[in-house]
Amino acid sequence: MLYGSDCIVIFYKDFETFNKYTRLGYIEDKEKLSDILKNNNDVKITFQSDIKI
């Protein structure tokens, strides 16, 4: 999600908020990501676009 004009935020659990976000994509396997984050200090996240220009 994009917060404001220059802050990317990654959510992997549902919660309520009054903040405004712009959806940039989605996580294919939230459960797997949650498990990885619990067991690792370092996580590399890659953004990929399926749009062909």
C-alpha positions in Angstrom: 0.0 0.0 0.0 1.1 3.6 -0.6 0.7 6.0 2.3 0.9 9.6 1.3 3.1 10.1 -1.7 6.3 8.5 -0.6 5.8 5.7 1.9 5.3 2.1 1.0 3.6 0.0 3.8 3.2 -3.8 3.7 0.3 -5.3 5.6 0.1 -9.1 6.0 -2.7 -9.1 8.7 -6.1 -7.5 8.6 -6.9 -4.6 10.9 -9.1 -1.5 11.0 -7.6 1.9 10.3 -8.9 5.3 9.4 -5.8 6.1 7.4 -6.0 6.4 3.6 -3.9 4.0 1.6 -3.6 3.3 -2.2 -3.4 -0.4 -3.0 -0.3 -1.2 -5.1 -0.6 -4.9 -5.2 -1.2 -7.9 -2.9 0.5 -10.7 -1.1 -0.1 -14.1 -2.6 0.5 -16.1 0.6 0.0 -14.1 3.7 0.3 -17.1 6.0 3.7 -18.0 4.6 4.9 -14.4 4.9 3.7 -14.3 8.5 5.7 -17.4 9.4 8.8 -16.1 7.6 8.6 -12.8 9.6 8.3 -14.7 12.9 11.4 -16.7 12.3 13.8 -14.3 10.5 15.4 -11.0 11.3 16.2 -10.2 7.7 13.6 -10.3 5.0 14.0 -9.3 1.3 10.9 -8.1 -0.4 10.7 -7.9 -4.2 8.0 -5.9 -6.1 7.0 -7.3 -9.5 4.7 -5.9 -12.1 2.7 -8.1 -14.4 1.9 -5.1 -16.6 3.6 -5.2 -20.0 4.3 -1.8 -21.6 
